[in-house]
């Protein structure tokens, strides 16, 4: 989208580029392995320090920013495409790191530079990238107040509102003009909890932020701890018998029954090496047996402690399943879980977005498959709560999954480039099996949410998120926010790398 900032930012980009060493792949300069730039024929095999396992074929640069109100320097990676998506530059997308599971370094998946966009990723405090050896300073609080401040400042950096520690803005680090008035966020899984909190707390600082794409994000503690159901070690779904839709569901809570809750101190699981599990003694025989429900989904582990939901932790005390004196050292206490979860899932986090003029222009896309990667409930309460929160509490534009035209375009591009596809391939799935849900619409019956989801087989899990980002970036660039498109807004073809 063209705005008054664009001319100024373009000038800044050109000025910053003039005083720097040429870094565009294919230039005449000699590639230097170890300079954090994947260039001039370097590959993951010839120079893993620069190219890593990222499969980016453009320019990669790392730097540090100093997060305000937070301790230490934060490592940031800027991955530029070989060919910019638009004639005037490339939109910028921040890929948010998970707050519970380990990312093992900078987020290199999905590869948004392949779409002609500038991808920004970062390391949480205390985390290190195994490929480059780059690390962020400080101590990680797993989505606590410091994490949210870090995410805030990464977004500001991506939007050209914050310089790195050397005084350079993103214009001097990207190899194509970054369109900093067209910034997006992409968050998969638990990273979405951090995004929602960052939007609620600091939205007024996100000039240039246009859209957020959340892929299968939990919305509250019992979902993040997989207490209403989970996949066992063999990949089979296990359902909590006391989660029943719609009686157990509300916009900001899930009601579970903890009658006959017990704790088995020696139970061993294929999902974790931590001993002991809470369970529902459904047959009342005092031991774990075939008919019982075991809370065996993996909860977040923070500082060596398992963080179950507030409700489950309180029930362990109220039912006498555990006493304070016999409380396991690797299980967070009621005080600890209450403080942690209440910050991340505050009940007003969506409603406060109504009062922020910048966030009021934000557009949201929720991406999900028929078989979720972590949640098993058929009514998908995490998608339902997120939709209700963003649409009716925050009053934003919300779409469930990308336009079918963008999915079709991505499938065709995948087939044309001959990328490896497992069997059965996504291309073999009839395109009509992919949803085409107009924005601001939802199921009248959320037990039918599967009709709004994309097929789970083949490479759809990799291609549909890319289609979602491509669509939202193009919408932001053109300003077209029709509820449905029916055709792609840009036909992007990346340049062929020089052998």
VEXDREN-2710 file (C-alpha; in Angstrom, 1 decimal):
% VEXDREN-2710
k/r/px/py/pz
1/UNK/0.0/0.0/0.0
2/UNK/1.4/3.4/-0.9
3/UNK/1.7/5.8/2.0
4/UNK/3.5/9.0/2.7
5/UNK/6.2/7.1/4.5
6/UNK/7.2/5.2/1.4
7/UNK/9.3/7.9/-0.3
8/UNK/11.2/8.7/3.0
9/UNK/11.8/5.0/3.6
10/UNK/13.1/4.4/0.1
11/UNK/15.5/7.3/0.4
12/UNK/16.8/5.9/3.7
13/UNK/17.2/2.5/2.1
14/UNK/19.2/3.9/-0.8
15/UNK/21.4/6.0/1.5
16/UNK/22.1/3.0/3.8
17/UNK/23.0/0.8/0.8
18/UNK/25.4/3.3/-0.7
19/UNK/27.8/3.0/2.2
20/UNK/27.8/-0.7/2.5
21/UNK/29.5/-3.6/0.7
22/UNK/27.4/-5.1/-2.1
23/UNK/25.5/-8.1/-0.7
24/UNK/23.1/-9.0/-3.4
25/UNK/23.5/-12.6/-4.6
26/UNK/25.2/-12.7/-8.0
27/UNK/27.3/-9.6/-7.5
28/UNK/30.9/-9.5/-8.3
29/UNK/32.1/-9.3/-4.7
30/UNK/33.7/-12.4/-3.2
31/UNK/31.6/-14.4/-0.8
32/UNK/33.0/-14.6/2.7
33/UNK/31.9/-17.6/4.7
34/UNK/31.1/-16.5/8.2
35/UNK/29.8/-13.0/7.5
36/UNK/26.2/-14.0/8.1
37/UNK/25.3/-13.4/4.5
38/UNK/24.2/-16.3/2.3
39/UNK/25.5/-15.1/-1.0
40/UNK/27.4/-15.7/-4.3
41/UNK/26.8/-19.4/-4.6
42/UNK/27.1/-20.3/-0.9
43/UNK/24.8/-23.1/0.3
44/UNK/24.0/-25.0/3.4
45/UNK/26.7/-27.5/2.5
46/UNK/29.5/-25.0/1.6
47/UNK/28.8/-22.5/4.3
48/UNK/26.4/-23.6/7.0
49/UNK/27.4/-20.6/9.2
50/UNK/25.7/-18.3/6.7
51/UNK/23.1/-20.3/5.0
52/UNK/22.2/-22.7/7.8
53/UNK/19.4/-25.2/7.2
54/UNK/17.2/-22.3/6.2
55/UNK/16.9/-23.0/2.4
56/UNK/16.8/-19.2/1.9
57/UNK/18.3/-18.4/-1.5
58/UNK/18.5/-14.6/-0.9
59/UNK/20.5/-12.5/1.6
60/UNK/20.7/-13.3/5.3
61/UNK/22.0/-10.8/7.8
62/UNK/22.0/-11.0/11.6
63/UNK/22.2/-8.1/14.0
64/UNK/21.2/-7.1/17.6
65/UNK/18.7/-4.8/18.9
66/UNK/18.5/-3.4/22.5
67/UNK/15.0/-4.1/23.8
68/UNK/13.7/-1.3/25.9
69/UNK/12.8/-2.1/29.5
70/UNK/14.4/-5.5/29.0
71/UNK/17.9/-6.8/29.9
72/UNK/20.5/-7.4/27.2
73/UNK/20.8/-7.5/23.4
74/UNK/18.3/-9.5/21.3
75/UNK/19.6/-11.3/18.2
76/UNK/17.6/-10.6/15.0
77/UNK/17.9/-12.2/11.6
78/UNK/16.8/-10.4/8.4
79/UNK/16.2/-12.7/5.4
80/UNK/15.7/-10.9/2.1
81/UNK/14.4/-12.5/-1.1
82/UNK/16.4/-12.8/-4.2
83/UNK/13.6/-11.1/-6.1
84/UNK/11.2/-8.6/-4.4
85/UNK/7.5/-9.4/-4.6
86/UNK/6.4/-6.0/-5.8
87/UNK/8.0/-3.5/-8.1
88/UNK/8.6/-1.0/-5.2
89/UNK/9.9/-3.5/-2.7
90/UNK/8.9/-6.3/-0.3
91/UNK/6.5/-6.5/2.6
92/UNK/8.0/-7.5/6.0
93/UNK/6.9/-10.4/8.1
94/UNK/7.9/-11.2/11.6
95/UNK/7.9/-14.9/12.4
96/UNK/7.2/-15.2/16.1
97/UNK/9.2/-17.7/18.1
98/UNK/7.4/-20.3/20.3
99/UNK/7.3/-19.6/24.0
100/UNK/7.1/-23.1/25.3
101/UNK/8.7/-25.5/22.7
102/UNK/12.2/-24.9/21.6
103/UNK/12.8/-23.4/18.1
104/UNK/16.5/-24.3/18.2
105/UNK/17.5/-20.9/16.9
106/UNK/16.1/-18.4/14.4
107/UNK/12.8/-19.3/12.8
108/UNK/13.6/-20.5/9.3
109/UNK/10.3/-22.3/8.6
110/UNK/8.1/-21.2/6.9
111/UNK/10.4/-19.7/4.3
112/UNK/8.7/-16.4/3.5
113/UNK/11.6/-15.1/1.5
114/UNK/10.4/-17.6/-1.1
115/UNK/7.3/-15.4/-1.5
116/UNK/9.4/-12.4/-2.2
117/UNK/9.0/-11.0/1.3
118/UNK/11.5/-9.9/3.9
119/UNK/11.4/-12.3/6.8
120/UNK/12.4/-11.2/10.3
121/UNK/13.1/-13.7/13.1
122/UNK/14.7/-13.4/16.5
123/UNK/16.0/-15.3/19.5
124/UNK/14.3/-15.0/22.9
125/UNK/16.6/-13.9/25.8
126/UNK/19.1/-16.7/26.7
127/UNK/18.5/-18.6/23.4
128/UNK/21.1/-19.5/20.9
129/UNK/21.1/-20.2/17.2
130/UNK/22.9/-23.5/16.6
131/UNK/23.8/-22.7/13.0
132/UNK/25.3/-19.2/13.4
133/UNK/26.3/-19.3/17.1
134/UNK/24.4/-16.1/17.5
135/UNK/22.7/-15.7/21.0
136/UNK/20.4/-13.2/22.8
137/UNK/21.3/-11.9/26.2
138/UNK/19.1/-12.1/29.3
139/UNK/16.8/-14.6/30.9
140/UNK/13.8/-16.1/29.1
141/UNK/10.5/-15.9/31.0
142/UNK/8.5/-17.9/28.5
143/UNK/5.9/-15.4/27.5
144/UNK/6.1/-13.3/30.6
145/UNK/6.4/-9.5/30.7
146/UNK/10.0/-9.4/29.4
147/UNK/9.2/-11.7/26.5
148/UNK/6.3/-9.4/25.4
149/UNK/8.6/-6.4/25.5
150/UNK/11.1/-8.2/23.3
151/UNK/8.4/-9.1/20.8
152/UNK/7.2/-5.5/20.9
153/UNK/10.6/-4.2/20.0
154/UNK/11.2/-6.8/17.2
155/UNK/7.9/-5.6/15.6
156/UNK/9.1/-2.0/15.9
157/UNK/12.4/-2.9/14.3
158/UNK/10.6/-4.7/11.5
159/UNK/8.5/-1.5/11.0
160/UNK/11.5/0.7/10.7
161/UNK/10.8/2.4/14.0
162/UNK/13.8/1.0/16.0
163/UNK/17.4/0.8/15.0
164/UNK/19.9/-2.0/15.8
165/UNK/22.7/-1.5/18.3
166/UNK/24.9/0.0/15.5
167/UNK/22.3/2.6/14.6
168/UNK/21.1/0.8/11.5
169/UNK/17.4/0.4/10.6
170/UNK/16.0/-2.5/8.7
171/UNK/16.5/-0.5/5.4
172/UNK/20.2/-1.0/5.7
173/UNK/20.0/-4.7/6.5
174/UNK/17.6/-5.8/3.8
175/UNK/18.9/-6.3/0.2
176/UNK/15.6/-5.2/-1.3
177/UNK/13.5/-2.1/-0.2
178/UNK/11.5/-3.3/2.8
179/UNK/8.0/-1.9/2.8
180/UNK/7.7/-1.1/6.5
181/UNK/4.1/0.2/6.3
182/UNK/3.2/-3.4/5.3
183/UNK/4.3/-5.4/8.3
184/UNK/2.7/-8.8/9.2
185/UNK/3.0/-11.2/12.0
186/UNK/3.0/-15.0/11.7
187/UNK/2.7/-17.3/14.7
188/UNK/2.3/-21.0/14.9
189/UNK/1.2/-22.9/18.0
190/UNK/2.0/-21.4/21.5
191/UNK/3.7/-18.4/19.9
192/UNK/0.1/-17.0/19.4
193/UNK/-0.3/-16.5/23.1
194/UNK/2.6/-14.0/23.1
195/UNK/1.2/-12.2/20.0
196/UNK/-2.2/-11.6/21.5
197/UNK/-0.7/-10.2/24.7
198/UNK/1.7/-8.0/22.8
199/UNK/-1.1/-6.6/20.7
200/UNK/-3.2/-5.9/23.8
201/UNK/-0.4/-4.2/25.7
202/UNK/1.6/-2.2/23.2
203/UNK/-0.6/-1.8/20.1
204/UNK/-0.1/1.9/19.9
205/UNK/3.6/1.4/19.1
206/UNK/3.1/-0.8/16.0
207/UNK/2.9/1.8/13.2
208/UNK/3.0/-0.1/9.9
209/UNK/1.5/-3.4/11.3
210/UNK/-1.2/-4.5/8.9
211/UNK/-2.0/-8.2/9.6
212/UNK/-1.6/-11.1/11.9
213/UNK/-1.7/-14.8/10.8
214/UNK/-2.2/-17.3/13.7
215/UNK/-1.8/-21.0/12.9
216/UNK/-3.5/-23.4/15.4
217/UNK/-2.8/-21.3/18.5
218/UNK/-3.9/-22.3/22.0
219/UNK/-5.9/-19.5/23.7
220/UNK/-5.8/-20.5/27.3
221/UNK/-4.1/-22.6/29.9
222/UNK/-6.1/-25.9/29.7
223/UNK/-5.5/-25.9/25.9
224/UNK/-1.8/-25.1/26.1
225/UNK/-1.5/-27.9/28.6
226/UNK/-3.5/-30.3/26.4
227/UNK/-6.0/-31.1/29.2
228/UNK/-9.1/-31.5/27.1
229/UNK/-7.4/-34.0/24.8
230/UNK/-4.1/-34.8/23.2
231/UNK/-2.3/-37.2/20.9
232/UNK/-0.6/-40.2/22.5
233/UNK/2.8/-41.5/21.7
234/UNK/1.5/-43.4/18.7
235/UNK/-0.3/-40.4/17.3
236/UNK/-3.8/-41.5/18.4
237/UNK/-6.2/-38.8/19.7
238/UNK/-7.2/-39.2/23.4
239/UNK/-10.3/-37.2/24.4
240/UNK/-11.2/-35.9/27.9
241/UNK/-14.7/-37.4/28.5
242/UNK/-15.7/-34.3/30.5
243/UNK/-15.2/-31.8/27.7
244/UNK/-18.5/-31.6/25.9
245/UNK/-19.4/-28.9/23.4
246/UNK/-21.3/-26.7/23.8
247/UNK/-21.9/-27.1/27.5
248/UNK/-18.2/-27.0/28.4
249/UNK/-17.4/-24.1/26.2
250/UNK/-17.5/-20.3/26.7
251/UNK/-15.7/-17.5/25.0
252/UNK/-13.0/-17.1/27.8
253/UNK/-13.1/-20.4/29.7
254/UNK/-13.5/-24.2/29.3
255/UNK/-15.4/-26.0/32.1
256/UNK/-13.9/-29.4/33.1
257/UNK/-15.0/-31.9/35.8
258/UNK/-12.2/-32.9/38.2
259/UNK/-14.3/-35.3/40.3
260/UNK/-12.1/-38.3/41.4
261/UNK/-8.9/-36.5/40.4
262/UNK/-5.9/-38.4/41.5
263/UNK/-2.1/-38.2/41.2
264/UNK/0.0/-41.3/40.3
265/UNK/3.6/-40.5/41.4
266/UNK/5.3/-43.2/39.3
267/UNK/3.4/-43.1/36.1
268/UNK/5.8/-43.1/33.1
269/UNK/4.8/-41.7/29.7
270/UNK/5.9/-41.9/26.1
271/UNK/5.3/-38.2/25.9
272/UNK/7.7/-37.1/28.6
273/UNK/10.5/-38.3/30.8
274/UNK/9.0/-36.6/33.8
275/UNK/7.4/-39.2/36.2
276/UNK/4.0/-38.8/37.8
277/UNK/0.7/-37.7/36.2
278/UNK/-2.7/-36.5/37.3
279/UNK/-5.6/-38.7/36.2
280/UNK/-9.4/-39.0/36.6
281/UNK/-10.1/-42.2/38.5
282/UNK/-13.3/-42.9/36.5
283/UNK/-13.8/-46.4/37.9
284/UNK/-12.9/-45.4/41.4
285/UNK/-10.5/-48.2/42.1
286/UNK/-7.7/-45.9/43.3
287/UNK/-5.2/-46.9/40.6
288/UNK/-4.7/-46.1/36.9
289/UNK/-6.6/-48.6/34.8
290/UNK/-7.9/-48.9/31.3
291/UNK/-11.1/-46.8/31.8
292/UNK/-9.4/-43.8/33.4
293/UNK/-8.5/-40.5/31.7
294/UNK/-4.8/-39.6/32.2
295/UNK/-3.7/-36.0/31.7
296/UNK/-0.8/-37.2/29.6
297/UNK/-0.7/-34.3/27.2
298/UNK/2.6/-32.4/27.5
299/UNK/2.2/-29.2/29.5
300/UNK/4.6/-26.3/29.2
301/UNK/7.9/-26.9/31.2
302/UNK/9.4/-23.7/32.6
303/UNK/12.4/-23.7/34.8
304/UNK/12.1/-27.5/35.1
305/UNK/8.5/-27.3/36.3
306/UNK/5.3/-28.5/34.6
307/UNK/2.7/-25.7/34.3
308/UNK/-0.7/-27.3/34.3
309/UNK/-3.8/-25.1/34.1
310/UNK/-5.0/-23.1/37.1
311/UNK/-8.1/-25.2/37.3
312/UNK/-6.3/-28.5/37.3
313/UNK/-3.6/-27.3/39.8
314/UNK/-6.3/-26.0/42.2
315/UNK/-8.2/-29.3/41.9
316/UNK/-5.1/-31.3/42.9
317/UNK/-5.2/-29.4/46.2
318/UNK/-9.0/-29.2/46.6
319/UNK/-9.5/-33.0/46.0
320/UNK/-6.6/-34.0/48.2
321/UNK/-4.8/-35.6/45.3
322/UNK/-1.7/-33.7/46.4
323/UNK/-0.9/-31.7/49.5
324/UNK/1.4/-28.7/49.8
325/UNK/3.8/-30.9/51.9
326/UNK/4.0/-33.6/49.2
327/UNK/3.9/-31.3/46.2
328/UNK/6.3/-32.6/43.5
329/UNK/9.3/-30.4/42.9
330/UNK/8.8/-30.5/39.1
331/UNK/5.1/-29.3/39.2
332/UNK/4.4/-25.5/39.4
333/UNK/2.4/-24.5/42.5
334/UNK/-1.0/-22.9/42.4
335/UNK/0.6/-19.5/43.1
336/UNK/3.1/-19.9/40.2
337/UNK/0.5/-21.1/37.6
338/UNK/-2.0/-18.4/38.6
339/UNK/0.6/-15.6/38.2
340/UNK/1.8/-17.0/34.9
341/UNK/-1.4/-17.8/33.2
342/UNK/-3.4/-14.8/34.3
343/UNK/-0.8/-12.6/32.6
344/UNK/-0.9/-14.4/29.3
345/UNK/-4.7/-15.0/29.1
346/UNK/-6.1/-11.9/30.8
347/UNK/-9.8/-11.8/30.2
348/UNK/-9.7/-8.3/28.7
349/UNK/-6.9/-8.9/26.2
350/UNK/-9.2/-8.8/23.2
351/UNK/-11.6/-6.1/24.4
352/UNK/-8.8/-3.5/25.0
353/UNK/-7.9/-3.7/21.3
354/UNK/-11.1/-1.7/20.6
355/UNK/-9.5/1.4/22.1
356/UNK/-6.3/1.3/20.1
357/UNK/-6.6/3.2/16.7
358/UNK/-3.6/1.2/15.2
359/UNK/-4.9/-2.2/16.2
360/UNK/-8.3/-1.3/14.9
361/UNK/-6.9/-1.4/11.4
362/UNK/-5.3/-4.9/11.9
363/UNK/-6.6/-7.8/9.9
364/UNK/-6.5/-11.4/11.2
365/UNK/-6.3/-14.7/9.5
366/UNK/-6.7/-18.0/11.5
367/UNK/-5.1/-21.0/9.7
368/UNK/-5.9/-24.6/10.7
369/UNK/-6.2/-28.1/9.3
370/UNK/-8.9/-30.6/9.8
371/UNK/-6.5/-32.5/12.1
372/UNK/-4.8/-30.0/14.3
373/UNK/-1.1/-30.5/15.1
374/UNK/-1.8/-30.5/18.9
375/UNK/-5.5/-30.1/19.7
376/UNK/-7.9/-32.9/19.2
377/UNK/-11.4/-31.6/20.2
378/UNK/-13.7/-31.7/17.1
379/UNK/-15.1/-28.3/17.7
380/UNK/-11.7/-26.6/17.8
381/UNK/-12.3/-24.4/20.9
382/UNK/-8.9/-22.6/20.4
383/UNK/-10.0/-21.4/16.9
384/UNK/-13.5/-20.6/18.2
385/UNK/-12.2/-18.5/21.1
386/UNK/-9.7/-16.7/18.9
387/UNK/-12.4/-16.0/16.3
388/UNK/-14.8/-14.6/18.9
389/UNK/-12.1/-12.6/20.6
390/UNK/-10.7/-10.9/17.5
391/UNK/-14.0/-10.5/15.7
392/UNK/-16.5/-9.6/18.5
393/UNK/-14.3/-8.4/21.4
394/UNK/-11.6/-6.6/19.4
395/UNK/-14.0/-6.0/16.4
396/UNK/-11.5/-6.8/13.7
397/UNK/-11.6/-8.2/10.2
398/UNK/-11.1/-12.0/10.6
399/UNK/-10.9/-14.7/8.0
400/UNK/-10.8/-18.5/8.6
401/UNK/-8.1/-19.9/6.3
402/UNK/-6.9/-18.4/3.0
403/UNK/-8.7/-17.8/-0.2
404/UNK/-8.9/-20.9/-2.3
405/UNK/-7.4/-19.0/-5.2
406/UNK/-4.2/-18.5/-3.3
407/UNK/-4.1/-22.2/-2.2
408/UNK/-4.5/-23.2/-5.8
409/UNK/-1.8/-20.9/-6.9
410/UNK/0.6/-22.3/-4.3
411/UNK/-0.2/-25.9/-5.3
412/UNK/0.5/-25.1/-9.0
413/UNK/3.7/-23.3/-8.1
414/UNK/4.8/-26.3/-6.0
415/UNK/4.1/-28.7/-8.9
416/UNK/5.9/-26.5/-11.4
417/UNK/9.0/-26.2/-9.4
418/UNK/9.1/-29.9/-8.8
419/UNK/9.6/-29.7/-5.1
420/UNK/9.6/-32.9/-3.2
421/UNK/6.1/-34.0/-2.2
422/UNK/5.2/-36.9/0.0
423/UNK/2.5/-39.3/-1.1
424/UNK/-0.4/-38.6/-1.2
425/UNK/0.5/-35.1/-2.5
426/UNK/-1.5/-32.0/-1.9
427/UNK/-1.7/-31.5/-5.6
428/UNK/-3.7/-34.8/-5.8
429/UNK/-6.4/-33.4/-3.5
430/UNK/-9.3/-31.8/-5.4
431/UNK/-9.0/-28.1/-5.0
432/UNK/-12.7/-27.9/-4.0
433/UNK/-11.7/-29.9/-0.9
434/UNK/-9.9/-26.7/0.3
435/UNK/-12.2/-24.2/2.0
436/UNK/-13.1/-20.8/0.6
437/UNK/-14.5/-19.0/3.6
438/UNK/-15.5/-15.3/3.3
439/UNK/-14.0/-13.1/6.0
440/UNK/-16.1/-12.4/9.0
441/UNK/-18.1/-15.6/8.7
442/UNK/-18.1/-18.6/11.0
443/UNK/-19.9/-21.9/11.3
444/UNK/-23.4/-21.8/12.8
445/UNK/-22.5/-25.1/14.4
446/UNK/-18.9/-25.3/15.5
447/UNK/-19.0/-29.1/15.5
448/UNK/-18.9/-28.5/11.7
449/UNK/-15.7/-26.4/11.8
450/UNK/-14.0/-29.2/9.8
451/UNK/-15.8/-27.9/6.7
452/UNK/-13.8/-24.6/7.2
453/UNK/-10.5/-26.4/7.6
454/UNK/-8.0/-27.5/4.9
455/UNK/-7.2/-31.2/4.3
456/UNK/-4.5/-32.6/6.6
457/UNK/-2.7/-34.9/4.1
458/UNK/0.2/-34.3/1.8
459/UNK/2.1/-31.0/1.7
460/UNK/-0.9/-28.9/2.5
461/UNK/0.5/-28.2/6.0
462/UNK/3.5/-26.5/4.4
463/UNK/1.8/-24.8/1.4
464/UNK/-1.4/-23.5/3.0
465/UNK/0.4/-21.3/5.6
466/UNK/2.5/-19.9/2.7
467/UNK/-0.7/-19.2/0.8
468/UNK/-2.1/-17.4/3.8
469/UNK/1.0/-15.1/4.1
470/UNK/1.0/-14.4/0.3
471/UNK/-2.7/-13.4/0.4
472/UNK/-2.4/-11.2/3.5
473/UNK/0.8/-9.5/2.2
474/UNK/-0.9/-8.8/-1.2
475/UNK/-4.1/-7.5/0.5
476/UNK/-1.9/-5.2/2.6
477/UNK/-0.1/-3.9/-0.5
478/UNK/-3.2/-3.2/-2.5
479/UNK/-5.5/-2.3/0.3
480/UNK/-8.1/-4.8/-0.9
481/UNK/-9.9/-6.3/2.0
482/UNK/-13.0/-7.7/0.3
483/UNK/-14.4/-10.7/2.2
484/UNK/-13.5/-13.0/-0.7
485/UNK/-11.2/-12.6/-3.6
486/UNK/-11.6/-15.4/-6.1
487/UNK/-8.3/-14.6/-7.7
488/UNK/-4.7/-13.9/-6.6
489/UNK/-3.8/-10.2/-6.5
490/UNK/-0.1/-10.8/-7.6
491/UNK/1.5/-13.5/-9.7
492/UNK/5.0/-13.8/-8.1
493/UNK/7.7/-15.8/-9.7
494/UNK/11.1/-15.9/-8.0
495/UNK/14.2/-15.5/-10.1
496/UNK/16.2/-18.7/-10.9
497/UNK/19.4/-18.8/-8.9
498/UNK/22.6/-18.5/-10.9
499/UNK/24.5/-21.8/-10.9
END
